[in-house]
Amino acid sequence: MPPMPLHLRAQASAARALLKLPRPVLVGLSGGRRVERDGCVLDEQFQFMLSLAERLGRGLANADATLAERRVAMDHDAILFAPIAPALESVRDERVSEHVTARVYRPHWLPKPAPALVYLHGGGFVVGSLDSHDPVCRALAHEARCLVISVDYRLAPEHPFPAAADDATEAFRWVIAHAARLGVDPKRVAVGGDSAGGNLAAVVALDTRDDPHPPCFQALIYPAVDQTRSFPSLKIMERGFLLDRATIDWFLEQYSPDPANWDKPRASPWFADVKSVAPALVQTAGFDPLRDEGEAYAVKLREAGVAVSSKRYPSMVHGYISTTGSIVAAREAWGDLVAGLRGALR
């Protein structure tokens, strides 16, 4: 993981300290009143964090930033409030194919063959990287007691749909094919991801359901599953909560510029026949434009006979998976994710 610039480290340190102030003080510093929307009340720490990001001109909604600047910002911003990365037995990069690499995280004292999680990072198919989600993957490996294989899939606009979907499925099948060398039990390999990564995890579960060793579990964290953008929360949470509608539109203009692709199942799993896919955990955030599509997908899975555990975290915003180092309320969702993975991979 590249070092964070000194000024960002200073900002992060100051912000983490401020987030420990009493919650009424945080509300006062961020406008003086609590934020309510569609029956949800925003967590006070998130309210302050969003207010601070707006004042500093940071976050996904910075429309003036170039593509390169957005990618650098994502790599830095995603680790500002991330979980503390524990020491692991090993972390190494592997070449999956000519255009795909993966980072393999092995915790200490993990027996072989071990369970594994193939992880797809978020970032709208355009930003995000192995580095942006490095703390999350380290913490998941340590706490869920499994190998984590984080996939560096190709990004748009250089590589539009279906490049990311192809890479995600290729990486999962590579893990199965190299299970013996990696020390992995091919019967206990899950797939998971957040946001765009949740989309790709769902696609992997669809693509590989008839393979000899399909995923044993899919962990979908505020997944983006409908590129037609037809669910109400996109309007209800249109702006102001880290991820906004304009940014979603921009992401999809890069990844799926042809509207003819929007309702294809490998672009939008919402339109897929989901029968016989892996059991799923689906997490959504109350203040997330993607909330309703994720919850609808959980219902669709359940109605198709798939075992599903789904939960909305009403005070959370999109991206909470990378904030558990500072946002206390985000740790409930983190704990549920870890427990779901440990149960599925046991």
N, C-alpha and C positions, 0 to 999 in steps of 0.2 A: 504494500500500500504506500503510495507516495506521501512524503511529508506535507502537512498542511501549512500554508503560509502563516507567518508569525502573526499578522494582523487578524486572520481568521481564528487562530488559536486563542488570541486575546479576547475576541468577540465571544467565542464559544465559552470560555472560562467565565466571563462576566455574565453571560446569559444563564449559564447553569447556576451560578450563585444567586442571581435574581429570582430564578424559578423556585428557589427554596423559601422565598418570602411568604408570609401568610396569604392565603387565597383572597381575602378581601382587599389586601394591598395590591395584588396583581390585577384584580378587576379595576381598581382605581387607576392604576398606571396604564391600563389599556382601554380607557373610555368611560369608566364609571358605572356601567350597567352590565348585567349578565346578558349573554347572547342566547336567544331562543329561536328555533326554526322548526316547523313541522313536528312539534311535540318533543323536540330534543333540546337539551340545554348543553351548551358548549362547556367543556372542561376549562376551568379558570387558567390552568397552566398553558393550555393550548391557546386560549384567548390572548394571553400576554405574548406568547411566542409568535403568533400571527401578527399581532400589532407591531412587535419589534421587527419582524421580517419586512413588513411594509415600510417602516421608517428607514430601514437600511437598504431598501431597494433590492431585496433578495427574494428568491423563491421561483417557482416554476412559471409564474405569470409575468415575468420580466420580458415583455414583448420586444424591447429594444436590443436585447442581447443577440449576438450571432450564434449560429449553431455550435461552433467551437466553444464559445463562452458558456452556453447552456450546459454543454457536456462537462466542462470543468466545474461549473457551479454545482451540478448534481453530485459529482464525486465528492466535493467538499461538504455541501450542505447535508448530505445524507448521513454523514458521520458526526455532525456537530453534537447531536443528542443521543447518539447510538448507544446500545448496550456496551458495557466494558468488555473488551475482547479478552477471553481467558487464554492462558497458555495451553497449547495443544501439543500432541506428540509430533505431528508433522503437518506442514502445509506446502503443497507443491503444485506446479502447473503441469498439465498434460496436454499433448496435442491429440485432439479427437479426429480431425481431418485437416485438409489443406486450409480451410477457412474457419475452423471452430477450435477453440481451446477451452479447457476447463481447469478449475482450481479445486484440488482435492484436500479436504480438511479431515484429519483423523485425530480424535481426542485420545488422551492417555488411557491406558488399560482397557482398550476395547478388544474383545476377543475376535478371532477370525474363524469362520467367515462372519462378517458383521452386517447389520442392516445399514441401509444408505438412503439418503434423500438427494435426488437430483433437483437442484434449485435454479429457477429462472428469475433473474432480477427484474424489477420494475423500471419504468422510465419512458413509457409511451412508445416503445419500440424505436425510440430515437436517441435517448440519453440513458444514463445508467451503465454500469460496468461491473467487472469483478471487484474493483476497488470500492465503488459506492456501497456495495452490500457485504464487504468483507467483515465488518464487525458482527453483522447479523448472522452470517454463515458460521463464523467462529463460535458465537454463543449458542447457535442451534446445535452444532456438532457436540459441544460440551454438555449442554443440558438435556438434549434429546437422546444422547448416547448413541450416536450413529455417525458414519461417514457423511459428510456433505460434499456433493460435487456441484459446484457452481459453474454455470455455463456462460461463456462469453460468445453469445450468438451475434450474428451480424445485425447491424443497425440500419434503419432508414435515415435519410432518403437515398443513401448510396446503395442500399439493398432493400428494396420495397417488398411487400407481401408477394410470395409466401416465404421469403428467405428465413426470417426468424422462426417461423413454424417448422420449416424443414430442418433447421439447425437444432431446434429443441428436440425433435423426435430422433434425429440422428444421434444426438448426444445420449439420450436415454438408452437407445439400442446399443451404443458403444459401451456404456457401463455394463449392460447385461452380457455383451460379448466378451468383455475383459474382466468379468467378475472374479475369476480365480486369481488373476494377477493383482487386482485391486484389493483382494481380501474381502469381497462382498458376497453375501448370500443373495443370489438372483431372485429368490422367492420373497425377499423382504426389501424391495427397492420401491420407495415412494417417489412421487413427483410433487413439486410445490412451487409457488411463486407469488409475488405480490403485484397487483395492478396489471400492467401488460404481461408481466411474468405469470400472473394468475391465468390470463388468457392462454398463454403458451402451455402452462401445465395442463389446463383442460384439453387443449389440442393434443398433447402427448397422450393423455388418457384415452382420447377418442381414436387416435391413429394406431395405438398399440394394443387395443383391447383384445384382439384376436391373436396376438403374439404368444409364443410359448411361455414367456414370462412378462406379462403386462405389469403395470404398476400395482402394488398392493394397496395403495392409498393415494389420494390427491388432496393437497392442502392448498386451498384457493383463498388468498388474502385480498380482500376488496378487489375481486377480479373484474377486468373489462371484457365483457362477453358479448356486447351488442354494438357493432360498429354503425348500425343504422341510427343509433342515438335516439331511441324512441321512448325511453322511460322517464317518468315525471321528475325524479330527483335531479336530473340534468338541468331542469328549469328552476326547481326549488333551491338548489345549492349552486346556482349558476356562477356566482363569484364570491370571493371573500374568504374561502376556506382552503387555502394552499393550492389545490387543484381547481381550476375554473373551466367553464365551458369553452372559452376561447382557446385555452391551451390544449384541451382535448381535441378540438377541431383541427388545430395546427398539427398536433401529433399524427392524427389520422390522415391529414393531407400528405404527410411525408410517407407514411406506411402504406396506405391504401388509397392512392390518388384516383383510382378508377371506381366509381360507385357500383359498378357491376360486381365487385368483389365483396361488398359490405355484408351481404347476407349469405355468403358462402360459409359453411360450417367451420372451415379451418381459419377463417378470419373472425367469425362470430359464432362461438360454440352454442350460443342461444338458439341458433337455427338447426342444430344437429339432432339426430336421433341418438339419445344418450343411453339407450338400453345397454346394460351389461358393462358399463364402465366401472372403474374402481370406486370403492367407498370414498366419501368425500367429507372434508371439513371445509365449511365456507364461512368466512368472517367478513362482516361489513361494518362501516362506520356511519354514525348518524349524520355527520356533516360532510358527506362525500357525494359528489355528483353521480358516482357509479353505484351508489347504494342499492337502488331499486333493481338494477339488472342483476347484480350479484345475488340478491335475495330471490328474485324470480328464477334464476338458474338453480338455486338450491331446491326450490319447489319442483322444478321440472325434473331434476334428478330423482327426488323422492317419489314423484308420481310414476317414474319409469322403473321403480323397484330398487333403486340404488340406496344403500344405507348412507344417510347424510346427518351430520351434526352441523347445524347452522346457528349463528348468533350475531345479533347486531350490538355494537358497542356504541350506545347513543350519544355519548359525550365526545367521541373521537372524530378526528379528521382523517382524510386520505393521507397515507404515509406513516401512520403511527408505528408500524413495525420497526422503523428506524429511530424511534424516540425514547425507547424504554430505559435509556440511561438517565433520563431526566424527568420524563412525564410519568408521574406515579400511576395515574389511572390506566395508562397503556400497558402496564404490567399484567393486568387481568387477562387481556387478549393474548399477550405473550405466553402467560402460564397455560392458557387453554390450548394454544398452538403446540407447545412443548408436550403437554399431557396427551393431546391427540396423536402426535407423532410417536410418542413412546408406547402408547397403547396399540397403535397399528403395526409398529415394527417389533413388538415384543417377540 
